[in-house]
Amino acid sequence: MPMRFIVRLIACASLAAAGAPAAAQLNFVCSVQADWCTLAATQFEKDTGIKATMVQKGSGETFAQISAEKANPRLDLWFGGTGDPHLQAGELGLLEEYRSPLVAQLQPWAQKQAEQSKHRTVGLYLGVLGIGYNTELLARKKLAPPACWRDLVKPQFAGEVQMANPNASGTAYTAIATLVQVFGEEEAFKYLLALHKNVNTYPRSGTAPIKAVARGETIASVSFIHDAVTEAQAGFPVKGVAPCEGTGYEVGSMSIVKGARNLDNARKFYDWALTPKAQALAAQAKQFQIPSNVATPVSPLSPKTSDVKLIDYDFAKYGQSAERKRLLARWDKDVGAVAK
């Protein structure tokens, strides 16, 4: 074939490629457990034809990434994770305002999350904070199951407790904020220092401690109760309990990143994720939080809030970036830096 025809064919192919529309896509970060993340990405792509690229990270690490990428965001949407970091990101101007038409179908606590954030985030689910423990290890050591926060600082649990690092984990930050509200700040930090002596490690993921409990690597953990249910359903000797003194909870949230490159697709995912069909994927993935859409069936395995001494968790205060920064700095200084 003469060279001029080859050049012409290449030029035509280049023009065609340049004029072709890019494949519909969405880049999102997921701060719930991996099975749910994968199921959500797969089902959304199946339902809409939009290719969903997902990375899993804890909510503390996600907050840090979105902050660092403010000038040039790589993510379009943040799915799940404790609500405090979402509220803080909204306060700092890192999230897009979006008023989904499905908000009217949600539980009051989910609607409140949207209103409080000026529609920069929305409630996806509710999870109750508690203590997870390994029943077989307790029986072997002839120990009574922990029932209260105070039990975790007893000598018999020395080296046998895990809690995530609050700088990386929204679960652990929720725990600190909860303890401050239950005991008062000074007593809470005395408690956290006493707990520090019994903690064997502070992993970066909020679900890592309950997985260590399930594997028999530690007796107890500070975890969301629904994560203990997930491990029990997988066949591990794990139980969860809401502490007797009272406990806090998370409103797991969803947000669109400010400056999202695929904004329209992010809004489509946002609406899709608030539907009963999409929220039912959680139970399929053996995740037992309480879903936010009132029409989504609630698993009988989900924690019953009526059976728990829940505090009136102050999201307005502990969802502020300055308060989070202050409490984490105090934890680093007064607890994390202290030699055991």
Secondary structure, DSSP 8 states (H G I E B T S, - for coil): --HHHHHHHHHHHHHHHHHS----EEEEEE-S-HHHHHHHHHHHHHHH--EEEEEE--HHHHHHHHHHTTTS---SEEE-S-HHHHHHHHHTT-B-----TTGGGB-HHHHHHHHHTTSS-EEEEEEEEEEEEEHHHHHHHT-----SGGGGGSGGGTT-EE---TTT-HHHHHHHHHHHHHH-HHHHHHHHHHHHHHEEE--SSTTHHHHHHHTTS-SEEEEEHHHHHHHHHTT-SEEEE--TT-B-EEEEEEEEBTT-TTHHHHHHHHHHHTSHHHHTHHHHTT---EESBTTS---TTS--GGGS-B----HHHHTSHHHHHHHHHHHIIIIITS--
